[in-house]
Amino acid sequence: MAVFGRNDVQDAGANWEPDAANNRLANTAGATPGAVFTSDLSVSEYVLLNEAGFEPLGFVVGSSIYHIGIQISRWGQNQELTVLTQAMYSARELAMSRMQAEADRLGADGVVGVTLRAQQYVWGQGVLEFIATGTAVRALQGHGAHRAPDGRAFSSDLSAQDFYRLLAAGSVPVAFVLGTCVYHIAHQSVMQSLRQAGVNQEMVIFTQGIYQARELSLARMQYEATQARATGIVGVTVDVHNHVWGEHATEFFATGTAIRQLDPSHRLPETAPKPTFTLGLDS
């Protein structure tokens, strides 16, 4: 299995840091005492975050506009398109690293509510913008205890409610981890299609291709968590994207939040309010 990841971002822009946000960050809580914080938290999430012993510092953003190249694939063969896989990794990691750099400038212990999305512009054919956003937060007590093992701010796509529950259970996020695989699913010949007409049967070559692609994305996500020295991953999802390559080239994108156990001295006290669960009755 080819391994892609955070240490593999080899790009002319990898060492470029945007300065457009300098003024905003300089006037944000964490950088300047008494300055305002910004966040994408709801009112309920803000209150719950405070009860968990954290304060918001600022809304942090990372972005990378990337030209996605092309790769020739064999018409009737299942295969990973490694050039495209690497491009999708590199673009996302540039966005994530720039968001993390903004959090570091604010002295954050972590970034909560991370979202990572891609969008297209009408002026760029084959061009995608990858955007990472979240809210930088800081612990009110025990500064640094909740950070990732490498000493940097943790990142997590958990909601404030799930973040609170995680802390109450004695764990803390380490990193928002991801794994991706761009895969070419083989075409069927005309004769194969005709033989299947009116017949119930498994399309084995398609099943095999989808299995392989999904497993590659999950294994790479798991590898990132291992490298981050996490003990587990929560909230795993696997999404399917087609982007700009055509109907038989598909990206499988696995994400989750890697976590680790906290030292008992930094867990929420037993007297902390316990979150309640509401069961919806809508059909």
Residue, then its C-alpha position, 0 to 999 in steps of 0.5 A: m500500500a502506497v502511503f500518503g500523508r502530512n509529510d509528503v506535501q512537496d509543492a512550490g507553495a508548501n512553504w508559503e504562508p498567507d499574510a492576508a489574515n495578519n490584521r484580523l489575527a492581530n486583533t483577535a483574542g489570544a493575540t491581543p489581551g482584551a480583543v474580541f474572539t470570533s467563532d463558528l460556534s452556536v450559542s449553545e456550543y459556546v456555553l458548553l465549551n465554557e463549561a468544559g473549561f475552554e474559551p474560544l480565541g478565533f475563527v481560523v482558516g486555511s485554503s489552497i487552490y489546486h490544479i488537479g492534473i490528469q492520469i491515464s488509466r486502463w479502460g478495463q482495469n481497476q487501479e488506483l490513480t496515484v498521481l490524483t491521490q497525491a494531489m488530493y492529499s497535498a491540497r488538503e494538507l496545505a489547507m489544514s497546515r495553514m489553519q493550524a498555523e493560524a491557531d498556533r499564532l493565537g496560542a491555541d490548545g486546539v481547534v474544534g468544529v473542523t470542516l474540510r471542503a472543496q469547491q469549484y470556481v467558474w473561472g477555473q476548469g480542473v481547479l479546486e479550492f480546499i478550505a479548512t475552517g474551525t474555532a481555535v480554543r484554549a484551556l482555562q486551566g492547565h495550559g498545554a495539557h490538552r495539546a497533541p503529543d507533538g506540542r501543537a494544538f489538537s484538531s477535531d471535527l467533533s461538535a462542542q457537545d461531543f467534545y464535552r462528552l469526550l472530555a467527560a469520559g477522560s479523553v481528548p482529541v489529538a488530530f483530525v485525520l484523513g485518508t484518501c484514494v482516487y480509484h479508476i473503476a474498470h469499464q465493462s465490455v459491450m459483451q459483458s453488459l449484454r450477458q448481464a441483461g435481464v440477469n440478477q448477478e453480482m458485478v464482481i469487478f465493480t465490487q472488488g474495485i470499490y472494496q480496494a479503494r475504500e480499504l486504502s482510504l481507511a488504512r491511510m486514515q488509520y496510519e495517520a492516527t498511529q503517526a499522531r500517537a493516538t489510541g483510537i479514532v471516533g466519528v469515522t465517515v467515508d465519503v465518495h466524490n467524483h470531482v472533475w475526472g469523469e464517471h469512472a474515476t472516484e475519490f474515497f475520502a475517510t475522515g475521523t478524529a483521533i483521540r488519546q486518554l487524558d491524565p486523570s488530573h486534567r479530566l472534568p470534575e465529577t461535579a461538572p454538569k452532565p450533558t443530556f440526550t434528547l431522542g427525536l420522535d420525528s419519523 
